[in-house]
Amino acid sequence: MSDRFYPAAYTEIIPQGEVCWQAPSNIALIKYWGKKEVQIPRNPSLSFTLTACATRTIVQ
């Protein structure tokens, strides 16, 4: 098995279109500082999600 990813050739051409994605905002009240071994946070963080406030990205 190969350790590398080889994507298949992309042959379909889409003449025009639009892609849209929306994600809610997340506010960190307490952000962890630093990391221990194997990328484990030194202390927990606390955050909340604002479902009514979102970021929307559109690519045309």
VENCOR-V525531 format. One record per backbone hydrogen bond with DSSP energy under -0.5 kcal/mol. NH is the residue of the N-H (numbers start at 1). CO is the residue of the C=O. If there is no record, write none. Layout:
NH_CO + NH_CO
This chain:
6_4 + 7_5 + 11_9 + 14_12 + 15_13 + 17_60 + 19_59 + 21_57 + 23_55 + 25_50 + 25_53 + 27_48 + 28_26 + 29_27 + 29_46 + 30_46 + 34_32 + 36_40 + 39_36 + 40_37 + 42_34 + 46_30 + 48_27 + 50_25 + 51_49 + 53_50 + 54_52 + 55_23 + 57_21 + 59_19 + 60_58
